[in-house]
Amino acid sequence: SGDLGNKNKPIVRNFTYPSQTDFLCIETTYADRNHKSFEESKQEFLQAILETFEKGGNVLIPTFALERAQEILYVLREFYEKGKLPRCQVFLDSPLAIKATRIFRDNPEFFDEEALKILTQKDPFDFPYLILTEEVEESKAINNIKSGAIIIAGNGTLTGGRILHHLKYNLWREECSLVFVGFQPKGTLGRLIVDKAERIHLFGEEIPVKASIYTINGFSSHAGQNELIDWVSKLEKVEKLFLVHGEPEKMEIFKNLLIEKFKNKFEDIYIPSLGEIVEIL
């Protein structure tokens, strides 16, 4: 399946359905739950920005350079054009994301109909408040800004990248916000914060987590439970279904749901262990 994604997201087209097959692997990242609709997620995102600016803080958005960063820019441009985004500075502080955005712009054949239409009129990833920071010194200068900034930087799970420096200067401030727009796997700093850690260790310092934490899953590139069910429902019969790319407890929940919902569709539903080699005969 790869990463199926939430339906009705901007830029790229919705997932297509699989053709008939004997063996199928499907991701299970969010197999135990459903996402809010993308429209609901956009409103949640806007509310996080407005609440943070009202308190006089900055918004930090850890993001992946490919697709997620472009979606955030696309949505922020929409907010700006509709007069919903207050005057602010939006920093795309990721050289890789900046390069990836240029690649997106140069390959419109993969866009959905709406994004393609916008591209014929203007740059869908640009608006007057946006500032691209490629150089290290430019990135460091952002930390002098105490309010009215939206900082988009990698990486998406807080395991490295420029976002860590922005955390150092903002995470301890109650008026600031940290907005997660992607899945935070176990063992990452992002997951630690999502799980309500009161303090973290960063660059040899102990930093209290005082900023507001938002988790907005509708931006995810991983499908929710309903989308996963929808995707497999189109198949007639599958000899063996492999559940992959997910945490064990979520795979078990999804496996039981599939057995209950599709009694005769799958001859076997299998959860391989990490590093296991499966022979297909």
C-alpha positions in Angstrom: 0.0 0.0 0.0 2.8 2.4 0.8 1.5 5.5 2.8 -2.1 5.8 1.7 -2.8 9.2 3.3 -5.9 11.0 4.3 -8.5 11.7 1.6 -9.1 15.2 0.2 -5.8 16.6 1.1 -4.3 19.3 -1.1 -1.8 19.1 -3.9 -1.6 15.3 -4.6 -4.5 13.1 -5.8 -6.3 10.7 -3.5 -5.1 7.1 -3.4 -6.1 4.6 -6.1 -7.4 1.1 -5.3 -5.3 -2.1 -5.7 -5.9 -4.5 -8.5 -6.6 -8.1 -7.7 -3.7 -9.8 -6.0 -2.7 -12.9 -4.0 -0.4 -11.3 -1.5 -0.9 -7.8 -0.1 1.0 -5.6 2.4 -0.9 -2.7 4.1 0.3 0.0 6.4 -1.2 0.2 9.9 0.2 3.4 11.3 -3.3 4.7 12.3 -5.1 1.4 12.0 -6.7 1.8 15.4 -8.4 5.2 14.8 -9.8 7.6 12.3 -8.6 11.1 11.4 -10.7 14.2 11.5 -11.5 15.4 8.0 -8.9 17.6 6.4 -11.2 20.6 6.6 -11.6 20.1 10.4 -7.8 19.7 10.7 -7.3 23.0 8.8 -9.6 24.8 11.3 -7.8 23.2 14.2 -4.5 24.4 12.8 -5.8 27.9 12.3 -7.1 28.0 15.8 -3.7 26.9 17.2 -2.1 29.8 15.3 -4.7 32.4 16.5 -4.5 31.3 20.1 -0.7 31.4 20.1 -0.5 34.9 18.6 -3.1 36.2 21.0 -0.8 35.0 23.8 2.1 36.7 22.2 4.1 33.7 21.2 5.6 31.7 18.3 4.2 28.6 16.5 6.7 25.8 16.0 5.9 23.2 13.4 8.2 20.2 13.1 7.8 18.9 9.6 9.0 16.5 7.0 10.7 18.1 4.0 8.7 16.2 1.4 5.0 16.7 1.0 4.2 17.8 4.6 6.1 21.1 4.3 4.4 21.9 1.0 0.9 21.1 2.4 1.6 23.5 5.3 2.6 26.3 2.9 -0.4 25.6 0.7 -2.8 25.9 3.7 -1.1 29.0 5.1 -1.4 30.6 1.7 -5.1 29.8 1.7 -5.5 31.4 5.2 -3.6 34.5 4.0 -5.8 34.9 0.8 -9.0 34.5 2.9 -7.8 37.1 5.4 -7.7 34.6 8.2 -3.9 34.7 8.9 -2.8 37.6 11.1 0.2 39.6 10.0 3.2 37.5 10.9 6.5 36.1 9.7 6.4 32.5 8.3 9.8 30.9 8.2 10.5 27.8 6.1 13.7 27.0 7.9 14.7 23.8 6.0 17.1 23.8 3.0 15.8 20.4 2.1 12.2 21.5 2.2 13.0 24.5 0.2 14.5 22.3 -2.5 11.6 19.9 -2.3 9.1 22.7 -2.8 10.9 23.7 -6.0 10.7 20.1 -7.2 6.9 20.1 -6.4 6.5 23.3 -8.4 8.3 21.9 -11.4 6.2 18.7 -11.6 2.6 19.7 -11.8 1.6 16.5 -13.6 1.3 14.9 -10.1 -1.1 17.6 -8.7 -4.7 17.2 -8.2 -7.2 19.2 -10.3 -7.5 22.1 -7.7 -3.8 22.6 -7.2 -3.1 22.4 -10.9 -5.7 25.1 -11.5 -4.1 27.3 -8.9 -0.6 26.8 -10.4 -1.8 28.2 -13.7 -2.5 31.5 -11.9 0.1 31.7 -9.2 2.6 29.9 -7.0 0.5 27.7 -4.6 3.3 27.6 -2.1 4.1 31.3 -1.8 2.5 34.4 -0.1 3.9 37.7 1.2 4.6 36.6 4.8 6.8 33.7 3.8 10.6 33.8 4.3 12.9 31.1 3.1 16.0 30.6 5.3 18.7 28.4 3.8 21.8 29.8 5.5 22.7 28.8 9.1 23.0 32.4 10.3 19.5 33.2 9.0 18.2 30.3 10.9 19.9 31.4 14.1 18.5 34.9 13.7 14.9 33.6 14.0 15.5 32.8 17.7 15.7 36.6 18.3 12.0 36.8 17.4 9.8 36.4 20.5 6.3 36.6 19.0 4.3 36.5 15.7 6.4 33.9 14.0 5.5 30.5 12.5 8.6 28.4 12.2 8.4 25.4 9.9 11.6 23.2 10.3 12.8 19.6 10.2 12.7 17.1 11.2 9.2 15.9 11.7 9.8 13.7 14.8 12.3 16.0 16.6 15.2 13.5 16.2 17.4 16.1 14.6 17.5 19.2 12.4 17.0 22.9 13.0 13.7 22.5 14.8 15.7 21.4 17.9 17.3 24.8 18.2 13.9 26.5 18.0 12.7 24.2 20.7 15.5 25.4 23.0 14.3 29.0 22.6 10.6 28.5 22.7 9.5 25.2 24.3 9.8 26.6 27.9 7.6 29.6 27.0 3.9 29.3 28.0 2.9 31.7 25.3 4.3 29.5 22.5 3.0 26.4 20.8 4.4 23.2 19.3 2.1 21.9 16.5 2.6 18.3 15.4 1.3 17.5 11.9 2.8 14.1 11.5 3.0 10.7 13.4 5.4 10.6 16.3 6.9 7.0 16.6 7.8 5.5 19.9 11.4 6.3 20.9 11.4 9.8 19.4 11.6 13.1 21.2 8.3 14.0 19.5 6.5 11.0 21.0 7.9 11.9 24.4 6.4 15.4 24.2 3.1 14.1 22.8 2.9 11.7 25.8 3.0 14.7 28.0 6.6 14.8 29.2 7.0 17.7 31.7 10.7 18.3 30.7 13.1 17.1 28.1 16.9 17.0 27.7 18.3 19.0 24.8 21.9 20.1 24.1 22.9 19.1 27.6 20.2 21.2 29.2 16.9 20.3 30.9 14.1 22.2 29.3 10.6 22.4 30.8 7.7 21.8 28.4 5.6 24.8 29.0 4.4 25.6 25.4 0.9 24.4 24.3 1.1 21.1 22.4 -1.2 20.4 19.5 -1.5 17.1 17.6 -3.3 17.5 14.2 -3.4 14.1 12.5 -5.4 15.1 9.5 -2.3 16.2 7.7 -0.8 12.8 8.0 0.4 10.8 5.0 -0.9 7.7 6.7 -4.5 6.6 6.3 -6.9 6.4 9.2 -8.8 3.2 9.9 -11.8 4.0 7.6 -9.5 4.7 4.6 -7.6 1.5 5.2 -10.9 -0.5 5.3 -12.1 1.3 2.2 -8.8 0.5 0.4 -8.9 -3.3 1.0 -12.7 -3.6 0.5 -12.3 -3.4 -3.3 -10.4 -6.7 -3.4 -12.3 -9.9 -4.1 -10.1 -12.5 -2.4 -6.5 -12.3 -0.9 -4.5 -15.3 -0.1 -2.4 -13.6 2.5 -2.6 -10.1 3.9 0.5 -8.7 5.7 0.0 -6.0 8.3 3.1 -3.7 8.3 4.4 -0.3 9.3 2.6 0.0 12.6 2.8 -0.6 16.3 2.0 -4.2 17.4 -1.1 -3.3 19.4 -2.6 -1.3 16.5 -2.0 -4.2 14.1 -3.8 -6.6 16.5 -6.8 -4.2 16.7 -6.9 -3.9 12.9 -6.5 -7.7 12.4 -9.5 -8.4 14.6 -11.5 -5.7 12.8 -10.7 -7.2 9.4 -11.6 -10.7 10.6 -15.0 -9.4 11.9 -15.7 -7.3 8.8 -14.5 -9.5 6.0 -14.9 -13.1 7.1 -14.1 -14.7 3.8 -11.9 -12.1 2.0 -8.6 -13.1 3.5 -7.3 -16.6 3.8 -4.7 -15.5 6.3 -3.9 -12.2 8.0 -0.3 -12.1 9.2 1.7 -9.8 11.4 5.4 -10.3 10.6 8.0 -9.6 13.3 10.8 -7.1 12.8 13.5 -8.5 10.5 11.5 -11.6 9.7 11.9 -13.1 6.2 8.7 -14.5 4.8 8.7 -17.0 1.9 5.9 -16.6 -0.5 5.0 -19.8 -2.3 
